Amino acid sequence: MAQESAINALGQFQLTTGFGPVGRLVEFTNSNEMMLLAAAIITVLFAIALRHRAMVPGRMQGLAEMSYEFVHQMVDDTIGHEGRRFFPFV
C-alpha cells in the first residue's frame, strides 16, 4: 500500500480566514503572512537604525543606508532613470 505523505506541498497556498465575518473580504496565504512579517521586521530594523541620525553614520545607520542604496540602484538599473519616480512604491 502506498503511504500518504506527511508533507502537503500545496498547503501553503490554502486561503485562511482569521478575521471573523470580515475574513471573507481579507484572505491570506502563508506567503502573504510571511511577506507582511518580513516588511514589519525590516521597518523595525530601519526605525532602530535611523533613530539617532548623524553626519558620520554609525554601524547600524551605515547598514541601513547601504541597504537603501542597494535597492535604489537595483531599481534604477532595472527600470531606468525615468522610473525613479516609482521608487517609493517599491
N, C-alpha and C positions, 0 to 999 in steps of 0.2 A: 504494500500500500504506500501511496505517496504521502509524505508528511507535509503538513501545511507550514509554510514559512512564518517565522515569528516577526519578520520584517515586512512591513507594508510600505512599499515604495511610494504609493500614491496617497498615503495617509496625510502627508504634509500639505496636500492641496485641497483637503476637505474643508468646506466652509463651516465655521463655528459661529454661533450667535451667543455672545456673552453679555448682551446689553438689554435683556428683557424684551419688552414689546418693541423697543426701538431697534432691536437686534436684526430684524429683517431688513432694515434700511442700511445698517452698517455691519457687514460681514467681513471677517478677516481670515486669511490663511496663515499658516505658520510663517511663511516668508514675509507677509505684511507685518506680523508682530516682531520678527527679528529686525526688519528694516527700521521700524519705529524705535526699537531698543537701541540699535546702533546709532541712530540720529540723536537720541537722548544722551547717550554716553559721550558722543562727540561734542554735543552742545555743552555738557557739564565740564568736560575737559578744557574746552576753549574758554569757558567762563572763568575757570580756575586759573588757567594760564595767563589770561589777559586782565586779571583782577588788578594787578599792580603794574601798569604800563610804565615804561621808562624809555629814555632816549637810547640807552645802551641796554638791550634786552638781556634778560637772564636766560637760563636754560629752557624753562617752560615757555616763555614768550617767544624765544627763538624757534622752538619746535613748532609752535602754533603758526608763526609767520611762515616758516618753511613749508608747512602743510598747505597753507592757503596759497602760497606762490606756486606750489607743485600743481594743485588742482587748476589754478588760474592759467598756468602755462599749457596744461593739457587741453583745456577748453579752447584756448587761443589757437593752438596748433590744429585742433580738430575742426572748429567752425570758422576760423579765420578772424581777422581784425574786426570785420563788420559784426561778428557775433558777440562782441564784448558786452553789448547792452543786455544780452540774455544771461550773462554770468550769474547775476543774483538769483536766478531761478534754479541754478544747479546747486 
